[in-house]
C-alpha cells in the first residue's frame, strides 16, 4: 500500500501536479499555435492571439496574487506550499504562452516592454529557485546547530576576555584591543552582504533604492575594521615583549584569532541569509512594473483598435 | 509577652483564607487571634511583583466575606485588606510563626517560634502550600546581610555576594547579580542537575568564563558579621577542607519546606504519599483532629475567592451556624440536568450511593469533584466519545448503561451498567481513546469529570487509585492482548501482573537477557534499540497503549533488542509463565497472538536496514524530549528559506503574539526543533494550574482557556520554554491597507503592553479550518507537525 507522503518540498508538491499542469498548458498552446497559422502570420490580434493574451494576462494577475495569499494567514484556500508550487510552474509556463501570444513580433514599444519584463521577472524567479535549492543547507552546515545570536554573544565574551587580558599589558595594547573591540566588522552594505566577508566594500552597484530595502536585513552597521592590523600589531608584540609576557601575548592572539574566525562566520551567515532574499528585491519590484506595463499594453490595444 | 487568655478561634496564616476567617470572626464579635509569620499580611500575594494584576476566577462564584476582593492590581487588593483589617479591628499578631499545635477541641496550645504560646478552643489552619523558605540552618542564618529572597537584582552594585543553592532560582539570581557584583555560587553537589537545561548551561558558561565563581561540593558551616574589610564572612566546608569568604551579602535560595511535615506534626493525616495529596476535611472543613479546621490551598482550594469563602464559612460552622455553601447555586446549575433533580444535597447523596468509585469521598471532596464535572444525558445509542478522540475526561455511569466497542466495527463490546465507570485508559496513558463508547439501549445518565479533578482525586483518595489501577489492568489486557477472554479466565494473569515505573533512560530489558514477560506500556513511551555494528541503534519508538517483549510469551528465546524508557514510563509487566498457561487453555487466543507477532516481525525487519541511517536522528529527537510529545513542530532546514512566515502566521492568527520561535531550539543534521509546544501526553503545564485553565481538546490540542489567572506556574513548569506571559492584541492589521498605504504588515504587529498578562501558548489553531497556520503558511513545505509515531517514516526518507 502506498503511504501518503508526509513531507515534500514545494517543487515536488503533490507529485509534481502543477509541473504537469504547466506542461499541459505549454503543449496545448504550442499545438494550437502551429495548427492555427493565420493568413497574415501569427500575431496578438488573431483569435488565438487574444486567447493566449487573455490567459497570459490572467496568469500574471494570479501570479501576483501570491503576495496576498501568503499573507492571508487565516485562509484555508489550499496551502501556501501548494500556491508556491503552482506559482513556480505556471510562472515558467507564462514565458511560453506570452511568447506565442507575441507571435515573435517584437519592437521598441510598450507591448514589447511588457514581454521583456515578463522575461526579467521569470528570470529573477529562476534565480530565486536556485537560491532556495542551494542556500538553506549551506546555512545549516555553517551554523552547526548554533545560532547567530549565540555567536554574537560569544564575540562579545571574547572581546571582554581580550580586554581583561590586555588590561595588564600596558596602555598601548589596551587601547589597541578596545579600539578593535569597539568596531566589529559585522554586517555591512548590500554588496558586502551579498558577496560575503570581503575586505572593505566600495561601489554601490544596485543603487540607493535597493540599499534602503536591505537596511532591514542588516543586523549591524558597516565597518571597515582593519582587524588584520590588530593581529599583526599583537604579533609584533611577540617580539617586542620580555620573555615572561609571551604567554599572555600568545593567549591574546588566540582570543583575537578565535574572535575573527567567529566574525567571519557571522558575516558568512549574514551573506547567505541576504542572498536568500536578494532575488526578491528584483522579482517583486519588476513584477509591479510588469503589472503597470501590462495595463498600458491592454489599454493601448483596445484604445487604438 | 505571653498570651494566657483563651481565644475562641486561633487562625494560622493571613492569606486570603485566614484573613477572611479573621475578618468574619472580628465582624461577628468572636474572640480570635490571627497569627502571621511575616510582618505583613498575605505574604504570598505581598511577594508578587509590583503592579501585578490579580484575577478573580471563577467569575461565576459569588464572594462571601467580610473583606472585599475583586480582580485588580496587587497594591489595590492588599490596600483594601489592610484597611478592612483595621476597620474590623482584627486581632493580628505579626512575626508569630507557629511551630507546633497540641491539644484537643476546646483546649489547643499553639507554640510560636520564639517560644511563646497561644491558647485557643478552635484552630483554623490556613497556611497555604508555599511553605516556609528554607534557611541556612547554621550559625548566622538570621543576620541582616543574609537574605532568602531577591526582588530586584539591579538594587545591588559592587558587592561580593555569595549565592547558596543550585536550583533555578539560585542560578537565575546569581546570573542577574553577576552583571554588577562579584558573585560566588555555592553548590552542595557536583553539578547543576536539578535546574532546567538552559539555566544549567548558562551558569556553567558563566563559571567557565569567570563571571561567577563556583564552590562545588560545599556546605555552609557558619556566617558571621565582621567589622573590618567586609560586612561578613561565610565559612564553607568542602572536600578539600574549610574556607572562609569575605562578603557583603549572602543570598540563600534553598526552596521552601513543604508544609506537610508541620501539618502532620499537628496530628493531621494525609490520605497518601503523593506529593499533591491534601488532608481530608469534613463538609465543615474540620480535619481528623476535632476542633482543628483546614481551609484554603492546604485543603485543596487554591483560588483566592474559594479560600475567602471558606474563611467566612468556617467561622460560621465553629459558631454552630450552617450557612449554605457559596457554591450551591453553581452546583445546582451543574446537576439540574439529572433526571428527577430536586436539591443539591439530595443529588449528591444519590451519586454517593450509586457510584461505588465515588463513595469513599467526603461530602466536601464530592462537592469539589462535582463542581468540575458535568452531567450528561445521552440518547440511546449516542456516541459519548470515539476511538482515537483525544479527550481525557472520566465518566461515571449514574443510570442506564453504555456499550464499549473494542474493535473497529464495534462488533465486540463490553456493556457497563449503573455504578461503573469508563475513560480511565486515556486518563492514565494520556493518549487517544482506545475505544468508541455509546450510550446503551435505554440511554444513560453520566457524570463527566475533568482530568485534573480526577488526578487530584487519585492522589487524595487511595481507594479510588486502587480501583482505577485494577480496572485499567484488566481492561488493558482484555483490549490489547486477550480480546474476548472473560475476566474470570484472566484472573491469574491479572494477579501476577505488576505496575512498574521507569525513569527516562532506564532500561526495561537488555538485548540478550533471558525473557521473563511482556511489558504493556501504560504511560510514557519506550525506544527499541539493537546493537548494529558495535553501536546501539534505535529502531523503533513504541508509545503508550502498545506493548514490547511479547516474544517472551511464545518462545524461550533471549531478548532480541534493548528497550529503554524514552520519558518517565509506567508499564504493566505480565509474567510469561502465567500467560503461556492461558494460551494453552485458549487455542484461538494463541493463534491471534501468534499472528500479531508475525506482523511485528515483518515490520521490524524493514526498519532494521534503515536503522543505521536513522538511529542518530531518532536518538536526537528522544534526547530532546520529543518522546512525550503528541504533536511536535519540526523544520526541515534543507527546505527552510528563513522567511519566518511561520512566526508571522502564528502572530497574525493569535493577537500579535507568536507562540513559536523558529530560530531557537536544537538541530541535528538538517532537522530542527523550533521552540514550540509539543502538546505532551502528560502536559507539564497542566500540573499546577490553580483555575484548571489548561485543557486538552478532543483533537489533542493543549490550550489555555480564558479562565487563566496569569500566575505563571505553567510558564515555570514547561521544560521546553514554550509558554510566555503576554497580552494579545484584538486589533489585526489590514492586509490591503498595508499593501496600498503601508503601515503595519500582518504578522508583525507590536504586542500590547499591560500588567494584566495571561499565559499564552500554541493551541495548534484548533479553531481554524486550514489547520496549524505555521504549517499551512510555509511556502516551501519545510515546516511540518508530526506525532512521534511518524518520526521513523520521516527520517526514513520522507515517504
HADDOCK unambig.tbl for C-alpha pairs under 7 A between the chains (distance, minus, plus):
assign (segid A and resid 3 and name CA) (segid B and resid 799 and name CA) 6.79 0.50 0.50
assign (segid A and resid 5 and name CA) (segid B and resid 798 and name CA) 6.65 0.50 0.50
assign (segid A and resid 5 and name CA) (segid B and resid 799 and name CA) 4.93 0.50 0.50
assign (segid A and resid 6 and name CA) (segid B and resid 798 and name CA) 6.47 0.50 0.50
assign (segid A and resid 6 and name CA) (segid B and resid 799 and name CA) 6.69 0.50 0.50
assign (segid A and resid 7 and name CA) (segid B and resid 798 and name CA) 5.37 0.50 0.50
assign (segid A and resid 8 and name CA) (segid B and resid 781 and name CA) 6.27 0.50 0.50
assign (segid A and resid 9 and name CA) (segid B and resid 639 and name CA) 6.60 0.50 0.50
assign (segid A and resid 9 and name CA) (segid B and resid 780 and name CA) 5.52 0.50 0.50
assign (segid A and resid 9 and name CA) (segid B and resid 781 and name CA) 4.82 0.50 0.50
assign (segid A and resid 9 and name CA) (segid B and resid 782 and name CA) 6.66 0.50 0.50
assign (segid A and resid 10 and name CA) (segid B and resid 779 and name CA) 7.00 0.50 0.50
assign (segid A and resid 10 and name CA) (segid B and resid 780 and name CA) 4.69 0.50 0.50
assign (segid A and resid 10 and name CA) (segid B and resid 781 and name CA) 5.66 0.50 0.50
assign (segid A and resid 70 and name CA) (segid B and resid 777 and name CA) 6.47 0.50 0.50
assign (segid A and resid 71 and name CA) (segid B and resid 746 and name CA) 6.79 0.50 0.50
assign (segid A and resid 73 and name CA) (segid B and resid 649 and name CA) 5.25 0.50 0.50
assign (segid A and resid 73 and name CA) (segid B and resid 652 and name CA) 6.82 0.50 0.50
assign (segid A and resid 73 and name CA) (segid B and resid 653 and name CA) 6.75 0.50 0.50
assign (segid A and resid 73 and name CA) (segid B and resid 773 and name CA) 6.40 0.50 0.50
assign (segid A and resid 73 and name CA) (segid B and resid 777 and name CA) 6.49 0.50 0.50
assign (segid A and resid 74 and name CA) (segid B and resid 653 and name CA) 6.70 0.50 0.50
assign (segid A and resid 75 and name CA) (segid B and resid 770 and name CA) 6.86 0.50 0.50
assign (segid A and resid 76 and name CA) (segid B and resid 769 and name CA) 6.11 0.50 0.50
assign (segid A and resid 76 and name CA) (segid B and resid 770 and name CA) 4.33 0.50 0.50
assign (segid A and resid 79 and name CA) (segid B and resid 776 and name CA) 4.90 0.50 0.50
assign (segid A and resid 79 and name CA) (segid B and resid 777 and name CA) 6.56 0.50 0.50
assign (segid A and resid 80 and name CA) (segid B and resid 776 and name CA) 5.95 0.50 0.50
assign (segid A and resid 80 and name CA) (segid B and resid 777 and name CA) 5.14 0.50 0.50
assign (segid A and resid 80 and name CA) (segid B and resid 778 and name CA) 6.06 0.50 0.50
assign (segid A and resid 80 and name CA) (segid B and resid 779 and name CA) 5.03 0.50 0.50
assign (segid A and resid 81 and name CA) (segid B and resid 778 and name CA) 6.05 0.50 0.50
assign (segid A and resid 81 and name CA) (segid B and resid 779 and name CA) 4.26 0.50 0.50
assign (segid A and resid 81 and name CA) (segid B and resid 780 and name CA) 5.35 0.50 0.50
assign (segid A and resid 81 and name CA) (segid B and resid 781 and name CA) 5.71 0.50 0.50
assign (segid A and resid 84 and name CA) (segid B and resid 779 and name CA) 5.82 0.50 0.50
assign (segid A and resid 132 and name CA) (segid B and resid 641 and name CA) 6.24 0.50 0.50
assign (segid A and resid 136 and name CA) (segid B and resid 637 and name CA) 6.21 0.50 0.50
assign (segid A and resid 136 and name CA) (segid B and resid 638 and name CA) 5.13 0.50 0.50
assign (segid A and resid 136 and name CA) (segid B and resid 639 and name CA) 6.27 0.50 0.50
assign (segid A and resid 136 and name CA) (segid B and resid 640 and name CA) 6.03 0.50 0.50
assign (segid A and resid 136 and name CA) (segid B and resid 641 and name CA) 5.84 0.50 0.50
assign (segid A and resid 137 and name CA) (segid B and resid 637 and name CA) 6.44 0.50 0.50
assign (segid A and resid 137 and name CA) (segid B and resid 638 and name CA) 4.61 0.50 0.50
assign (segid A and resid 140 and name CA) (segid B and resid 637 and name CA) 6.62 0.50 0.50
assign (segid A and resid 140 and name CA) (segid B and resid 670 and name CA) 6.36 0.50 0.50
assign (segid A and resid 145 and name CA) (segid B and resid 666 and name CA) 6.30 0.50 0.50
assign (segid A and resid 145 and name CA) (segid B and resid 667 and name CA) 5.11 0.50 0.50
assign (segid A and resid 145 and name CA) (segid B and resid 668 and name CA) 6.84 0.50 0.50
assign (segid A and resid 276 and name CA) (segid B and resid 641 and name CA) 6.71 0.50 0.50
